[in-house]
């Protein structure tokens, strides 16, 4: 098969969560352990860092990888979902896995592992672990797919765990209360392995404290730490950080959520340094300042047009939109235009309630089965006094927003990772 035929084969033969939702979710580690044995336990050949949480996993994982790269380590990075290219999920020192490696792994292991009946995520995860071993990485940053306790990535024994935060998402699978979701995320905490928790209060904090005590894992709450001493936003929107361990830092990622992520990352770096990693102030500054070019990260309050200003963000639940709504409220412009769509298994009403009523909306839908039809989204939005037109594709909605805009207008594209993915794919193909 060609590379394109291989990717389509994987999508057709294996259940893909981003396409069909919870019917593709396979809780439990049985498949992962069987695949791991089949491939020869590749993740045991390098150090790992395990990152979970409802929001901020991607930014945190990519920034940790960027810093470690600048420290001179060979770094694997496994994240999901991808936005434009499947290979974004698997990177070494910022470079995507070659197409030839995707083909070779698929041909070698898919037939042998057919009796295991892996999901798309399970197989691509093992592809990543195997590729990292082949590349002889020093360390790999591994992002969970969904949850933690039963997530297929939980077969690893990391050197450090990071849990960014807890918010309502995937409630049908993880539970419908914050403590129940926290218990699933806390499942990555292991005996004697340090864990950093980014945001946790009340009952959620107690869940993490109890789990850490149960397995005798040292726990650090970023909110209690002095790793980040102050922060403010610079004129270009970037974060200007003061850190106790590494001095002043400019953080390239400008979204309002990144203040919390930065504190979490700095705590994790302190622990990694205590565990023998050579972390230098220069490497930390370079990693934070150039995370997108070092790792290929996209879609985090990313500017996609200059005049009119246009930004996109992959925030897709109430936890993410508590920051995006604040960011939108801070924008000075003549008219705000919002290209918006969501998938149908999210808390759509909770997000709609946070959106600005004085904006012009361009309702649309991503090209996946889970996407809520744009006309249904428009009707739901009307109950929150949000009005606008319907467009069949993301790129048509975005183009209409640009065409309608004056130089001092502002365009935002979001609501779903898959809306952003469709937009970035369009822009990439157009370039």
Legacy VTK file of the C-alpha trace (Angstrom):
# vtk DataFile Version 3.0
C-alpha trace
ASCII
DATASET POLYDATA
POINTS 431 float
0.000 0.000 0.000
1.005 3.612 -0.460
1.191 5.887 2.575
-2.223 7.446 1.808
-3.753 3.992 1.326
-2.232 2.870 4.638
-3.720 5.810 6.561
-7.127 5.230 4.999
-6.845 1.538 5.823
-6.134 2.359 9.464
-9.106 4.715 9.586
-11.423 2.172 7.956
-10.331 -0.946 9.811
-9.855 0.441 13.315
-12.329 2.433 15.399
-11.170 6.067 15.570
-12.456 8.121 18.527
-12.121 11.471 16.799
-14.338 10.219 13.996
-17.087 8.271 15.770
-16.776 9.132 19.470
-17.241 6.829 22.432
-18.015 3.707 20.392
-14.287 3.692 19.531
-13.195 3.905 23.169
-11.774 0.673 24.574
-11.262 1.049 28.316
-8.661 -1.197 29.856
-5.049 -2.055 29.237
-5.428 -5.587 27.866
-5.004 -4.669 24.210
-2.115 -2.320 24.969
-0.309 -4.939 27.038
-0.778 -7.561 24.320
0.511 -5.197 21.629
3.356 -4.164 23.892
4.449 -7.792 24.285
4.115 -8.341 20.540
6.379 -5.375 19.768
8.895 -6.168 22.525
8.072 -3.597 25.242
9.764 -0.677 23.438
8.836 1.977 26.037
11.136 0.290 28.564
14.176 1.420 26.562
13.908 5.136 27.388
12.648 7.444 30.114
9.070 8.705 29.868
7.011 11.609 31.187
3.265 10.984 31.395
0.870 13.931 30.911
-2.875 13.804 31.611
-5.623 16.355 32.270
-8.780 17.747 30.725
-7.214 20.834 29.124
-3.646 21.960 28.568
-2.127 18.524 27.936
-0.925 19.445 24.471
0.647 22.784 25.391
2.284 21.245 28.456
3.604 18.213 26.579
4.995 20.255 23.698
6.663 22.797 25.977
8.292 20.099 28.093
9.557 18.469 24.902
10.874 21.784 23.586
12.824 22.477 26.786
14.276 18.960 26.924
15.337 19.232 23.268
17.169 22.463 24.075
18.858 20.677 26.982
20.458 18.349 24.460
18.224 15.316 24.929
16.789 13.334 22.035
13.068 13.653 22.723
10.071 11.660 21.554
6.647 13.309 21.705
3.350 11.448 21.434
0.144 13.513 21.356
-3.368 13.363 19.929
-5.427 14.156 17.993
-3.594 15.465 14.961
-4.799 18.588 13.192
-3.508 18.359 9.608
-1.252 15.307 9.257
-1.535 11.962 11.077
2.226 12.055 11.616
1.898 15.052 13.981
1.075 12.517 16.695
4.572 11.023 16.656
7.626 13.289 16.672
11.291 13.022 17.536
13.041 16.341 18.211
10.106 18.081 16.577
10.258 16.086 13.335
7.248 14.001 12.378
7.629 10.257 11.939
8.560 9.533 8.298
5.906 8.067 6.053
8.166 5.064 5.473
8.164 4.296 9.206
4.360 4.435 9.321
4.205 2.013 6.389
6.805 -0.326 7.848
5.131 -0.562 11.264
1.679 -1.090 9.775
2.864 -3.828 7.425
4.913 -5.570 10.104
2.468 -5.562 12.999
-1.117 -5.081 11.818
-1.582 -8.612 10.514
0.298 -10.116 13.472
-1.786 -8.119 15.896
-5.153 -8.598 14.204
-6.310 -11.111 16.824
-5.764 -8.435 19.450
-8.364 -6.157 17.769
-6.645 -2.890 18.668
-8.279 0.497 18.389
-6.731 3.139 16.158
-5.322 4.866 19.247
-3.831 1.676 20.674
-2.058 0.811 17.451
-0.760 4.325 16.775
0.439 4.583 20.379
2.457 1.394 19.936
3.743 2.718 16.612
5.052 5.726 18.528
6.661 3.672 21.282
8.356 1.431 18.715
9.555 4.381 16.642
11.001 6.132 19.693
12.952 2.981 20.557
14.240 2.702 16.988
15.375 6.336 17.144
17.090 5.691 20.503
15.424 8.659 22.191
16.600 9.621 25.663
13.143 10.534 26.893
9.592 10.568 25.520
6.743 12.846 26.573
3.555 10.764 26.403
0.149 12.426 26.438
-2.869 10.375 27.481
-5.665 10.027 24.977
-8.696 10.007 27.257
-8.816 9.723 31.025
-5.834 8.058 32.643
-6.520 4.946 34.694
-7.777 2.913 31.724
-6.046 4.907 29.001
-3.871 2.704 26.816
-0.789 4.844 27.527
-0.973 3.815 31.192
1.241 0.794 30.569
4.320 3.006 30.948
6.244 3.557 34.176
7.276 7.206 33.846
9.944 9.167 35.621
7.393 11.919 36.346
3.623 12.348 35.978
1.828 15.600 35.193
-1.927 16.206 35.531
-2.825 19.650 34.198
-6.388 20.149 35.445
-9.861 18.642 35.733
-12.950 19.892 33.927
-16.151 18.390 32.550
-15.414 16.435 29.379
-16.200 12.919 28.154
-18.595 12.583 31.089
-20.283 9.517 29.570
-16.963 7.682 29.859
-15.181 9.290 32.804
-18.021 10.234 35.147
-20.352 13.183 35.563
-18.743 14.807 38.609
-15.349 16.479 38.893
-14.157 14.068 41.627
-15.097 11.050 39.497
-13.241 12.500 36.494
-10.293 13.277 38.774
-10.196 9.662 39.960
-9.820 8.506 36.355
-7.041 11.017 35.677
-5.350 10.114 38.989
-5.024 6.561 37.694
-1.697 7.482 36.089
-0.168 8.134 39.533
2.158 5.253 40.404
4.174 4.059 43.363
7.081 6.354 44.221
6.728 8.357 40.975
6.497 12.147 41.535
3.346 13.817 40.233
2.645 17.478 39.499
-0.980 18.663 39.541
-1.666 21.957 37.801
-5.102 22.996 39.043
-7.095 21.279 41.795
-9.299 22.549 44.584
-11.599 21.069 47.203
-12.789 17.535 46.542
-10.686 17.250 43.368
-7.529 18.090 45.274
-8.409 15.491 47.911
-8.784 12.828 45.212
-5.199 13.456 44.109
-3.889 13.670 47.666
-5.557 10.374 48.591
-4.243 8.581 45.497
-0.715 9.883 46.025
-0.830 8.784 49.664
-2.159 5.351 48.680
0.717 4.649 46.286
3.322 6.692 48.186
3.922 9.095 45.323
5.407 12.541 46.082
2.849 15.142 44.962
3.289 18.819 44.078
0.423 21.223 43.439
1.547 23.988 41.099
-0.700 26.469 42.874
1.272 25.938 46.103
4.678 26.158 44.452
7.051 29.117 44.199
8.368 27.922 40.807
6.474 30.742 39.027
6.852 33.988 40.958
5.038 36.444 38.649
3.634 36.767 35.152
2.177 39.392 32.842
1.287 39.608 29.178
3.629 41.448 26.837
2.642 43.790 23.985
2.582 40.970 21.430
0.370 38.798 23.661
3.142 36.520 24.880
3.546 35.734 28.579
6.414 37.356 30.475
7.263 35.022 33.342
9.524 35.283 36.348
10.662 31.901 37.635
12.560 31.132 40.812
14.757 28.475 39.234
15.423 29.825 35.738
14.972 33.614 35.891
12.887 35.650 33.401
11.153 33.662 30.636
9.159 34.751 27.590
6.449 32.191 26.799
5.528 32.153 23.118
2.034 30.730 23.696
-0.229 33.683 24.407
-3.541 32.126 25.395
-4.817 33.058 28.842
-4.756 29.396 29.878
-0.982 29.351 29.452
-0.364 31.130 32.754
-1.589 28.017 34.588
0.224 25.702 32.191
3.490 27.600 32.693
3.360 27.105 36.468
2.721 23.387 35.960
5.589 23.027 33.481
8.054 24.852 35.749
7.147 22.545 38.641
7.663 19.514 36.398
11.054 20.812 35.244
12.134 21.271 38.858
11.237 17.643 39.589
12.985 16.397 36.453
16.100 18.298 37.499
15.932 16.711 40.940
15.670 13.310 39.259
18.889 13.758 37.335
17.916 15.611 34.162
20.323 18.398 33.226
18.010 21.427 32.919
19.687 24.772 32.202
18.151 28.272 32.410
19.136 28.943 28.789
17.386 25.777 27.592
14.241 26.648 29.561
14.132 30.149 28.081
14.695 28.851 24.548
12.109 26.082 24.907
9.401 28.407 26.190
10.208 31.104 23.619
10.205 28.831 20.549
7.895 25.943 21.376
5.971 26.055 18.080
9.047 25.922 15.856
10.797 23.347 18.045
7.831 20.962 18.233
5.368 21.871 15.487
2.587 22.779 17.946
-0.405 24.422 16.268
-3.851 25.668 17.203
-3.153 27.306 20.574
-4.365 30.902 20.237
-2.646 30.841 16.857
-2.698 33.898 14.627
-3.759 32.946 11.110
-4.289 36.367 9.528
-2.925 39.843 10.121
-5.488 42.236 8.592
-8.110 41.666 9.813
-6.649 39.924 12.846
-7.738 36.292 12.943
-6.940 33.646 15.542
-7.895 30.008 16.104
-7.818 27.867 19.236
-8.491 24.194 19.870
-10.308 24.764 23.187
-13.428 22.605 22.968
-15.136 22.340 26.363
-16.263 24.530 29.239
-12.863 24.300 30.899
-11.151 25.615 27.789
-13.749 28.268 27.048
-13.516 29.835 30.480
-10.169 31.153 29.221
-11.148 31.740 25.581
-14.209 33.778 26.601
-12.011 35.986 28.791
-9.576 36.390 25.924
-12.347 37.343 23.510
-13.728 39.857 26.013
-10.311 41.558 26.143
-10.136 42.113 22.363
-10.568 45.684 21.105
-12.096 45.709 17.616
-14.859 47.196 15.490
-16.774 43.945 14.947
-15.991 40.513 16.328
-16.762 37.648 13.943
-16.762 34.084 15.277
-16.557 30.969 13.100
-17.977 28.307 15.370
-18.816 24.613 15.469
-18.692 21.790 18.017
-19.029 18.029 18.171
-22.293 16.662 19.492
-20.977 14.900 22.618
-19.726 18.047 24.377
-21.444 20.403 26.842
-22.583 22.671 24.037
-24.955 24.726 26.181
-22.209 25.380 28.724
-19.913 26.748 26.013
-22.626 28.781 24.267
-23.440 30.499 27.557
-19.860 31.856 27.674
-19.756 33.332 24.162
-20.133 37.086 23.474
-23.607 38.122 22.394
-22.369 41.161 20.458
-20.402 39.091 17.930
-21.474 38.032 14.427
-21.506 34.238 14.104
-20.640 31.955 11.208
-21.963 28.546 12.255
-20.309 25.573 10.610
-19.336 21.938 11.131
-16.149 19.916 10.898
-15.940 17.141 8.329
-16.358 14.279 10.827
-19.439 12.225 11.767
-19.421 13.563 15.359
-19.861 17.169 14.236
-23.122 18.847 15.194
-24.862 20.042 12.012
-24.373 23.772 11.561
-28.111 24.516 11.364
-28.696 22.680 14.659
-25.865 24.666 16.232
-27.405 27.906 14.972
-30.741 26.985 16.517
-29.160 26.086 19.863
-27.156 29.311 19.841
-30.283 31.390 19.302
-31.420 30.488 22.832
-28.307 32.339 24.064
-28.942 35.362 21.818
-26.122 34.415 19.450
-27.050 35.046 15.824
-25.468 34.432 12.459
-25.486 32.449 9.227
-24.867 28.779 8.479
-22.026 27.488 6.285
-21.515 23.884 5.160
-17.733 23.842 5.606
-15.239 25.521 7.881
-13.253 27.112 5.075
-16.407 28.653 3.561
-17.375 30.085 6.951
-13.877 31.460 7.511
-13.694 32.989 4.051
-17.079 34.625 4.537
-15.922 36.094 7.860
-12.817 37.522 6.181
-14.821 38.889 3.265
-17.246 40.616 5.655
-14.478 42.114 7.795
-12.993 45.562 7.824
-9.374 46.140 8.729
-10.204 46.687 12.405
-12.484 43.687 12.832
-11.441 40.507 14.650
-12.097 36.895 13.560
-11.986 33.894 15.865
-12.268 30.276 14.694
-12.976 27.520 17.201
-15.389 25.465 19.271
-13.773 22.164 18.371
-10.301 20.801 17.664
-11.764 19.447 14.441
-13.012 22.859 13.286
-9.467 24.145 13.765
-8.101 21.033 12.036
-10.298 21.647 8.979
-9.238 25.294 8.881
-5.508 24.569 9.164
-5.792 21.841 6.521
-7.453 24.333 4.183
-4.802 26.981 4.864
-1.984 24.443 4.398
-3.371 23.232 1.080
-3.967 26.816 -0.051
-0.390 27.924 0.699
LINES 1 432
431 0 1 2 3 4 5 6 7 8 9 10 11 12 13 14 15 16 17 18 19 20 21 22 23 24 25 26 27 28 29 30 31 32 33 34 35 36 37 38 39 40 41 42 43 44 45 46 47 48 49 50 51 52 53 54 55 56 57 58 59 60 61 62 63 64 65 66 67 68 69 70 71 72 73 74 75 76 77 78 79 80 81 82 83 84 85 86 87 88 89 90 91 92 93 94 95 96 97 98 99 100 101 102 103 104 105 106 107 108 109 110 111 112 113 114 115 116 117 118 119 120 121 122 123 124 125 126 127 128 129 130 131 132 133 134 135 136 137 138 139 140 141 142 143 144 145 146 147 148 149 150 151 152 153 154 155 156 157 158 159 160 161 162 163 164 165 166 167 168 169 170 171 172 173 174 175 176 177 178 179 180 181 182 183 184 185 186 187 188 189 190 191 192 193 194 195 196 197 198 199 200 201 202 203 204 205 206 207 208 209 210 211 212 213 214 215 216 217 218 219 220 221 222 223 224 225 226 227 228 229 230 231 232 233 234 235 236 237 238 239 240 241 242 243 244 245 246 247 248 249 250 251 252 253 254 255 256 257 258 259 260 261 262 263 264 265 266 267 268 269 270 271 272 273 274 275 276 277 278 279 280 281 282 283 284 285 286 287 288 289 290 291 292 293 294 295 296 297 298 299 300 301 302 303 304 305 306 307 308 309 310 311 312 313 314 315 316 317 318 319 320 321 322 323 324 325 326 327 328 329 330 331 332 333 334 335 336 337 338 339 340 341 342 343 344 345 346 347 348 349 350 351 352 353 354 355 356 357 358 359 360 361 362 363 364 365 366 367 368 369 370 371 372 373 374 375 376 377 378 379 380 381 382 383 384 385 386 387 388 389 390 391 392 393 394 395 396 397 398 399 400 401 402 403 404 405 406 407 408 409 410 411 412 413 414 415 416 417 418 419 420 421 422 423 424 425 426 427 428 429 430
